[in-house]
């Protein structure tokens, strides 16, 4: 195979030539993998070959070692490990040789491939000489080989976990990297590669950061690099500081004053990419301190292992003025651009985090800035003052903020309609939204919205919804929080008199020509949903009038006209929003008998539309339509059975949709809704549903987050069909048992423990549903053989001591269900169980009302079972 020519063809502008080349590469890879990889590495290493084929060869080589998909990745790792040893040695030698190529693209590609190979081999104790040979390269000339080697060390640290490289080698890597970073290194490319490598190596430096001398040295080198004449090096050095701030927060005290000086200078004088990282350092410190203060609730007793150093509290007299200055550096068009990020936005974000960290202390530092700038001629000053105000509304106490809001509210409402500048209006609407989000609602003692100003607020917001898309979108957001604050106001809401007008204005917004800009259409529907969700019985007739309107809109989107792909994307976005809106309306009207009866006249029409929506190819639409169908099933109850023959195939499609696993998860939830609605009428569909659910559980292609809801769903099915569940009992129990074993022996990070708790909860909900489903049936004795294992599972999770409250409540409930359903058969088992007594007592004395109630019920059930 003439590999150079094929690789050139694979980059051809002619589609047919390109496709042909890709086919032959694929064919060769399947026929003879070893030969294929050797050819690629030969191409990458050869100085005679054109740069574009060397680069592509390296890229294909890299993709043969790694994949985003977990399953595929495992296969590729196994495939590499089982390749012929001589071939692998030849490939690796070629890669290392390429690091000294004069061609930078070839070097850089080789760096990445070496790191991927190391990621596979080092954990298997293979290629032990790699780090040594890289380090010997660092002291060699030419300069470009040094740069490439440092880049490789950086990628290597990104690829492997710290426990794979022993401390002695870590020390050598850090020494090499720090030497490359030092000011005495004449070559900027080498310094940059070294600084970026340090960023990736920080996770390996735990031991070094615990040693005062080494830490001082590392910090000094990083701080010196922030003063480099080369902007990319300064940026990379600040990125290192940001990473250090979260990884080694508790080691920062001796350096914080110097870091403040360096960051302040960068924020005021340096180029934007550098200044942004300097602000990010302080945002990162805020994140750390917010987490610590939340976790420990502010009272640090002797046993708290992470004290808070209150760096932010000490820094605010200088930090806040620095951040306020950044707010004046806005860009002309930042509001129109979705992904905009600049120094003013970073400064405002950081100011918001500071407010959450220090609370009331920030207010006196910001108020003078607001007062001084809010009425100035220059729009930048007015916008900055408004942004500063909006940024500090979360964190300080209502008592501190409400007097300010009372003074500012009228001014802001007038600015929103009258300020000549669109930026100022945009930020004003955003700030009003924040006021309503944090300082309005049943939790706040003194209301800022009264009979007197409610109408004015609504009028101004509806007026602003006609403004440019970015301002209108923020006005929708403000209205969203205004409605949310009235969620629990009793029979009459202050918004009732304006309900019709609000709904009409929001519908008008969704029809604007420019509604796709600034997410405006989405914001309008989200707000409409919230207004409906928080409405009271008084406005139910008006919500009912909305039904045919939304039905008509949805109907118009499913009429079969031929659309371009952009039109189709726009249409499926709209369908998703309309399905979401119907879901909220269905839940609202279905929740009271009087409106439910009137609403159900539309049910057939709505269900028909949902079914035609499934003809679309878009995952979001499927998800939204599924959720809405779940709500419809809940509202229609047993009558939903008439839709099942047509709907069932879409239900099955949803359960088989592993690719878009969110759709699968939502569909599993809908199966639960349908079981609750249909009860025993769901029996004809159970074989198909249970078969598919069991298949999903045994698949390793399905995202793990879908598995807990599947177990809960077993419980829903058993509860609906009662003793009919017997035919699935053996399979379901076997799946539950293996998952239960998996979930009792856990060690891992917070994310894993959170997942394990979700899994436990799903398993327990299944047991609970099965016990309750079989209760009072002659077939109860079928469950007896499973009781010991279930009690063992309860013992296991009790002993692990890492249950969250949700699991605790479900677990104690299962203990009660077991006693309640099995009666005297359970008594001796419960008495023999290791921890059920301790567990019960712990739950009885819980502060959580729900856990306590569950425990009291379980106690009653157990005492009844024992006394039989």
N, C-alpha and C positions, 0 to 999 in steps of 0.2 A: 504494500500500500504506500503510495507516494504521499506521505503524511503532510508535508509542508503545503503541497498544492490543495489537499483536502481541507486543511485548516484555513487556507486563504479563501477557498470557495465557501466555507461555512460563514464567512463574514461578507460575502458578496451582496451587492444591492439587488441582484437579480434573484427573486424569490425561488424560482425553480432550481437554480444552481445551488442556492443555499440549502434547500430542502434535501436535495440529492446528496450533498456533502454530509449533512446531519445524519441521514439514513445510513451512509456507509460507515461513519464513525460508530453509530449505535451497533451496526451489524458486527463490526470488527470487535467492539468491546464484548459483545455477547459470545462471539466465536472463541476469542482467545484473550482473556482479561490480562494475564501476565504480560504477553507480548504487547498488548495495547498500552499498558501503563509504562513499560520500558521505552516504547517509541515516544510517548509523550515526554517522559523525563529527558530522553535524548534530545528532543526538539528544544526543550527549555534550556538545556545546558549549552547547546551549541552556539558559538559566537557567529557562525556563518549564516544562521537563519534570520529571517526578518523579524523585527520586534513584535509585530502583531500576531505572528503564529506562535512565538515563544510564550507570549502572554496568554493566549487562548489555551495553549497546551497545559500551562500551569493551572489555569482556571478549571479545565476539565479534570485534571488530576486532583485538584482540591475537592471538586464536587463528587469525586469517586470515594472520598473519605468521610464526608459529612453531609447531613441533610437536616432541614428544619424539622421534618416529621420524625418523632421519637422512634417509631417502629422501623422506619427506613434507616435511621442512623444506626440502630443496633445491628441491622443486617450488614451495613457497610463496614462496621467495625469488625464483625466476625469474618467478613470476606477478606479484609486486609490481613487480619491475624493468620488466616489459613493459607495465604499466598506463599509461594516458594521463597525460602530464606535468602538464597543468593540473589534472586531478582530484587527483593526488598533492599538488600545491602547496596546493590548497584544503584537503585533509585535514590536511596538516601545519600550516597556518596555524590551523585550528580547534583542533588539539591544543595548540599553544603558547598560544592564547587561553584554553583551559580551565584552564591553570596558575594563572590569577588568579581563578578562580571562588570564590565564598564557600563552596561546598559541598565538604567535605574529600574525600568519596568520589570525586567527579568529578575533583578535582585528582589524587588518588593514582592513579586509573585512567589518566588522561592521561599521567602520569609514566612509567608502565610501557609504554604504547603508543609514546610518543616514543622510549624506549630501544630498543624492538624495531625501529622504523623505522630508527633510527640504526645499529643492528647490521647491517641490510641495506645501507644506502646509503653510510655513511662508507667502508667498504672499497672501494666502487666510485667513490670520489672525488665522491660526490653529497652534497647538503645541507651544503656547506662552511660556510655561515653559522650552522649550528645552535649550536655552542658559544659563538660570539660573542653570539648573541641571548639565550641562557640566562644568560650572565655579566652582560649589561646588566640583566637582570631582578633579579639578586641585590641590586643596589644600590637597587632600587625598593621603595617601600612599595606596597601593604599588606604586613603581616607574613606573612599566609598565602601570598602569592605567592612570597615569599622562601623560605619553608619548602618549598613544592612544587618550586621550582626546584632547591634543594639536593638534594631527594629524587631529582629527575630526573637530576642529575649523578651521583649515586650509582648509580642503575640503569644509566646510560650506561656507566660504568666497568666495571660487571659484565658488560655485554653485548658490548663491543668489546675487541679485544686491544690491548695497549699500543702496538704499532707503527703503529696507525691514526691516533693523535693526535700531532701534533708537539710537541716539548718546550716550545715557547713557549706553546702552549695548555694543556699540562699544568701549567706554572707558574701560569698564570692560574686554572685550576680549583683547584689546591691553595691558592692565595692566598684565593680566595673561600671555600673550605671551612674553612680555618683561621680566617678572620675570623668565620665563622658559629659556630665552636666556642668562640671566646674568651669568657672570663668576662664581658666587657663587653657581650656580646649579651644583652639583657634577656629575650628570649622563649625559653622552655624548648623549645617545639616546633622552633624554628629551630636551637637548639643540638643537639637530638637528631638532626634530619635531617642536620646538618653532620657530626656524629660518625659516623653510619652511612655517610655518603657517603665520609668519609675511609677507612673500613674497606675499601670497594670500590676506592678510588683508590690504595691502598698499592702495588699492583703496577706503577703508572705512575710511581712516585716514585724509581726506581733512581738517576737522576742527582742528585736532591735529597738522597737519603740518602748520596751520596758526597761531598757538600759539607758540611764541618763546621758552618758557621754555620746553613745551612738545616736540617740534621739536628737540631742543638741546639734550634732553634726548634720544629720539628715535635714533637720528644719532649717539650718543655716544655708545649706546648698539650695533648698527649694526657694527660700526667701531671696537669695542672691539671683536666682534665675528669673524672678519676677522683675528684675531690673535690667535684664538683657536688652541690648539695642534692637534685637530682632523680635517683631511683634508676635510671631507664631510661638516663639519660645516663652515669651511673657504669658501668653494665653495658656499654654500647656502647663506652666508652673502654677498659675492660679487654679487650673483644674486639679492639680495635685493637692493644693491647699483645701479645695472644696471637699475632695475625697477624704483627706486627713481629718477634716472637721467632723465628719460623721463616723469614720472608722475609729479614730483615736480621740474623741471628744474629751475624755477624762484626763488626757495628757497635755491639754493645750494651755493650761493656766500660765506657765512661765512665758509663753510667746504671744499672748493675746494682745498686749499693748503694741508690740512691734507689728503684728499682723494688722491691727487697726490702722496704724500709720501708713503701711504699704497699700492697703486696700483703699483708704481714703484718697491717697494720691492718685491711684489708678482710676478711681471713679471720677475724680475731678478732671484729670488731665490726659488719660490714656485713650487709645482708640477703642471703639465700641466693643469689639469681641473680648478685649481684655477687661474693660470696665464691667461688662456683663458678668464675667466670672468673679470679679471682685465683689460685686453685690451678692452673687450666688453664695459666696462663702458665708455671709451673714444670714441669708435665708436658711442655709443648711444648719447653722448653729441654732436658729429659732426652731427648726423642725426637731432637732435633738432635745431642746429644753421643753418644748411643748409636750413631746412624748414622755419625758421623765416626769414632768409635773402632772400630766394626766394619769400616768401609771401609779404614781405614789400619792396622788391627791394632795400634794403640797406638804404633807407632814412627813418629815424624814426621821424615822426612828433609827435606832442603832443597826437594824438589820438591812437597811436599804443599801444595796451594793453599788448603785450608781448615784452618787450624790449629784445634785444640780449645782453648777458653779455660778449660776446667775450672771453669765457673761453679758447677756443682753441688757439686764437691769443696770449693770454697771456702765455699759457702753452708751445707753440712750442719750445722755446729754450731748454727746458728740455724734452719735450714729444717726439720730433722727434728723438733725439739721442737714447732714450730708445727703440723706435719702430725699428730704424735701427739695433740695436743689435739683436732684435728678428729674423730678416731676416736670420741670420746666423745659426738658429737652425732648419734647414730643416730635413726632414726624407728621408731615402734612396729611398723609393719606392712611394713617394707621387704622382708622375705624373701618375702612372698607375691606381691608386685607385680613382674611380669616387667620392666617398663620403669623400675623405680625408679632414681632417681639423686639423691643428696643429698650434703651436705657430707662426711659420714663416708665414703661410698663414694668420692667424688672424692679425699679425703685418702689413703685406703688405696691407691687406684690410683696416685696420685702417689708414695707411699712405695715402692711396688713398682718404679716406674720409676727412682727414686733408687737403689734397691738394685742395679738392673741397670747404672746409670751408674757408681757408685763402688765396687761390690763389697764386699770385706771391711770397708772403713772404716765402713759403716753399722751393723755388728753391735753394737759397744760403745755406740752411741748409743741403740739400741732395747731392748737386753736389760734395763736397769734399769726401763724402763717396763713391760715384760712381768712382771718379777718382782714389781713393786709392785702390779700390778692383777689378776693372774690369779686370786687367791683372795679378792678383795673380795666383800662382801655384795651390792653393787649390780650387777645383771646387765650394766649398760653398761660397767663397768670390766672385768669378766671378758671380755666380747665384744671390747672394744677391744684388750685385751692379746693375745687369740687372733688377731684380725685383723692386728695389727702383726706377729706372728710369721709368720703365713701369707704376708704381703706381702713379707717379705725373704728368702724361700727361693730365689728365682731371682736370680742375680748374684754373691753371695759364694761363695767356694770351699767344696767339700764339707768340707775339712779344718777350716774355720772353723765350719761349721754342724752337722756330725755330732755333736760332743760335746753341743751344745745339744739336738739332737733326741733323743739317747739319754736325756737327763735328762727331757725333756718328754713322751716318747711314752706312758708309762704313765698319767701325769696326764691326757693328752688322751683316751686310750681310756676312762678312767673318766668324764671329763666328758661324753663323747658318750652314755653310757648314763644317767648319774646327774644331770647338771646340770638343775635345775628349769626353766631357761629355754630356750625353743625357739630364740631368736636365737643363744644361745651354742652350742647343739648344731649349728645350721646352719653357723656359722663354724668350729666345731671339725672337722666332717666335711670342709669345704672345705680347711682347713689340712692335715689328714691326706692328702687327695688331692694337695696340692702337695708334701708331704714325699715321697710315693711317686713323684710325677712327676719330681722333680729329684734325689732323693738315694737312689734305689733302682734297682738294675738292674746289668747286667754292666759298665757303664762306671765304677761307683763302687767304690773299693777296699775300704773297710771296710763290710760290710753292716750296715744298721740293723735288718733283719728276720732273725731267727735261728730255729732250731728251737724255741727256748724261747718266743718271743713270737708266732710265726706263727699258731698256733691262736687265741690270744686276739684277735689283730687280726681274723681272719676272723669269729669268733663275734660280736664287737662290731659289725662292719659289717653282718652279716646281721640282727642284732637291730635296728640303726638303720633298716634298710630297711622296718621296720614302723612307723616314726615318721611324723610329719606329712609331707605330700608334699615340702615344700622340704628337710627334713632327709634324707628317704629318697633324694631325687634326688642330693644331695651325697654320700651314702654310696655310691650306685651309682658315682659319679665316682671316689671313692677306690678302690673295688674294681677299677675299670677300670685305673687306673695300677698297682695292686698286681699285677694279672695281666700287664700289659705289661712290668713289670720282670723277669718270669720267662720272657720270650720265648725267650731263647737259653740255657737252662740244661742242655741235654743231654737224656738219655733220661727223667730223672725230675724232676718239678717239686715243690717244697714244697707246692704247692696241690693236688696229685693226691688226697691223702686226703679233701679237702673238696669235690672237683669236683662230685659228685652233689648235695650239699647246696646248693652255690652256685647251680648251674643251677636247682634246684627253687625256691630262694628268689627268684631273678630272675623265673622264670615266674609265681610267685605275685604278685609286684609288678605284673606287666603286667596282671593281672586285677583289681587293686584298683578299687573304684568311683571313687576320686578320682585315678586314674592319669593323667588328662589335665592335672591341675593341675601347675604347676612343671615341665612337660616330663618328668614322672616316667616315663611309659611309654616314651618315646623313649630316655631315659637307661638304663632297664633293658635295652632291646634292644641299645643300643650296647655296654653292658657285657657282656651275654651273648655278643655277637659277638666281643668282645675276648678273653673267657675261652676261647671255642672256638678262636679264631685262635692263641692262645698256648699251647694245650694240647699235651701230648706224646703219643707213641704209646700210652703206658699207658692213657690215657683214651679212645682211639679207639672202643672198644665202647660207651662211654657217649654219645659224640657220635652214634654210629649210632642209639642208642635215641631220641635227640632228634628224628630225622628224621620219624617218623610223627606225633609230637606237633605239630610245626610245620606239617606237611602238613594235619593235622586243623584247626588254627587257621585256616589260609589257606582251607581248604575252607569253613569256616563263614562266612567273609566274602564268598564269591562266591555263596552260595545266594541265589536271586533274590527277596528280599523287598522290598517298597516302603518306601523310607526318606525321611524328611524331609531337607532340605538339610543341616541340622546333623549328623544321623545319618550322612549320606553322606560328609560331610567327615571325620568321626571314623573311618568305615569305610575310606576311602581312605588315611588316615594309617596305620591299622593294617596294611592290605595292603602299603603301601610298606615298613613296618618288617619284616613277615614275609618279603617277597621279599629284603630286604637280609640277613636272618638266614639264609635258605636259601642265598644266594650264598656266605656265609662257610663254611657247613657243606659245601657242594659243593666249594669250593676245598680245605678241610681234608681231607675224605675222599677226594677225587679225587687228592690229591698222593701217595698211596702205593698200590701195587698191591693189597696185601691188603685194605685197606678199600674201595678203589674197586670191586672186584668185588662186595662185599656191598651197597654203596650203590646200584649201578646197577639193582638190582631195583625201586627206587622211581622211576627216571628217567621212565617213561611217565606215571606219576601226577603227578609234579611238573610236567612239561612241559604236561600237560593243564590244570593249574591256572594256570600262567603265561599260557597262551593265553586262559583265561576272564577273567583279570585285565585283559587288554587291552580288554575290553568297558567298563571304567571310563573316565571322562572325565578322570581326573586326571594331569597331566604327571609329578608326582613318582613316581606308581605306575608309569607307563610306563617311566620312567628306571630305577627299581629292578628291574622285571621284566626289562628288556632286559639290564642288567648280570648278573642271575642267569642268564639264558639264555646269555650269553657264557661264563660259568663252566661251565654244563652242557655246552655244545658242546665246551669244552676237555676236560672229564672224559670225555665219551662218545666223542670222536674220530670216526672214519668212520661209526659207527653213528648219529650225529646226522642223517644223511641222511633217515632215516624221518620226521623231524618237519618237514622242509623244505616239503612240499606245503602243509601247513596253516599253517606259520609264515610262509611267504614274504610273504603279503599284509600281515602286521603289520610285517615288516621294511621293506617298501616304504612303508607309512604313516609309519614312523619317519623314513625318509630324506626324506620329503616334508614333514616337520613343521618348516617354517621359523619359525613363530611361537614354539614352545617349542624354541629352538635347542639347549638342552642335551640334549633327547631325541634330536635329530638327530645331535649329536656322539657320544652314547653308541651310537646305532644304527650309525654308521659304524665305531666300534670293534668292535661285535659282528660286523659283516661280516668284519673281520679275524680275529676268533676263529673264525668259521665256516670261513673259507678254510683256516686252519691245521688245523682239525679234519677237514675233508672232502677237502682237496687236490683232485685232479682231479674228484671227485664233485660239485664245486660248479659245474662247467661249464654244466649246463642253466639255471642261474639267473643266469649272468654277463651276458647281454645286458641283462636288466632292470636289474640292479644298476649296470652301467657306464653305461647310458643315464641313469639317475637321478643318478649321481655327477657326470657331465659337466654335466648340467642344473644341479645345485647349484652347481658351480664358476662357471657363467656367470651365475648370478643375483646381482643386487646387493641382493636382499631378504634374503639369508642372512647371519647374523652372521659377521664375518670369522674368529672363532675356530674355526669348523667347517672352514675350508678346509685348514689344514695336515693334520689327520687324514685328510681325503679323499685327499690325495696319498699319504700313507703307505699308505692302503688300496689304491691302485693297485699298490703294491709287493707287498702281501699277495696280491692277486688273481693278479698275474703269477707270483709264486712258487708259488702253488697250481696254476695251470693250464698253466704252461710255455709251449710254443710256440703253444698255442691262443690266447694273448694277442695273436697277430698281428693279428686282426681289429679290435682296439681300439688298436693301437700308434700309428697316425697321430694319432688324436684325443688320446690320452693324452699323447703327446710334445708335441703342439702346446700343450696346456694347461700342461704342465710348463715348456715354454720361455718362455711369456709370464710365468708366475709367477716363473721364475728371473730374468728380466730385471728385473722389478719389485723383486726382493729384493736386487739387487747395488748399486743406487744408493740408499743410504739416508742421510738425515740426519733426526734427530728426537730426541725425548725418550727416556728410558730405557724407557718403556712400549712405544714403537714399536719400539725396537731389540730388545726382548725378543720382541715379536710376530714381527718379521722373522726372528729366529733360529729361532723355532718353525716358521715357514713354510719356511725353508731346510732345516730338518731333515726336514720332511715331503717336500719335493721330493727330497732326497738319498735318503731311505728308498725312495721310488718308484723312482728310478734303480737303486738297489741290488737291489731285488726283481726288476726287469725284467732286469737283467744275469744275476742268479743263475737266474731262471726260464728264460732262453734258453740257459743254458750247456750245452755238449755237444749242442745240437740242430742239425740241418742248417740251421736258419733264422737262425743267429747273424748271418749277414751282413746281415740286415735292420737291425741296430743300427748298422752302421758309419757310415751317413750322419749319425747323431746324435752320434757321439763328439766331433767338433770343438766342437760347441756345449756339450757337458757339460764338456769340459776348460776351455772359456772361462769357464763358470759357476764352476768351481773356482778358476780364476785370479782371477775377479772378487771372490769372497768372501774369498779370501786377501789380496788387495790392500786390501780395506776395513778389515781389522784389527779387526773388532768381533765376531768369532765367539765364541760361548761354547764350553765344553768339549764339550758334547753334540754340537754341530754339527761341531766339529773331528774328533771320533771318527768320526762318520758320513761326513764328507767324505773323510777319508783312506781309509776303507773303500771308498767309491765308486771312488776312484782304483785301488784294488786290484781291485775287481770288474771294472772296465773292462779292465784288463790281463789278468785271469784269463779273462774270457769271450771277448775279441776276440783275444787272443794276439798274433801277429806283426802283425795289422792295426793294433793299437793302439800298437805299439812306436814308430814314427816320430812319431806324433802326440804321444805323451807326451814324447818327447825334444825336440820343437819347442815344447812348452807353456812359457809364460813362467815359471811359478812352481812347477811340480810338484816340482822337485828341492828348492827351498828349503822348500817346504811339508812334504815328506817328512822332510827333516832336522830341521825344527823339531819335528815330531811324534815322531821317534825319540828326541829328547832331552827329551821332555815328562816332567814329574814324575808325571802322571796315568797310572796303570798301564794303564787301559783304552785310552787314546790310544796309548800305547807299543806295546801288543800289536797293535792295529789296524795301526799303522804298520809293524811288523815283518812282518806278513802281507803288506801292500801291497808292501813292498820286495821280498819273495820273488816275488810275482806279477809285478812289473814286470821283475825280472831274468830270470825265465823267459820272459816275452814277448819281451824284447830278444834273448835268446840263440837263439830259434827260427830 
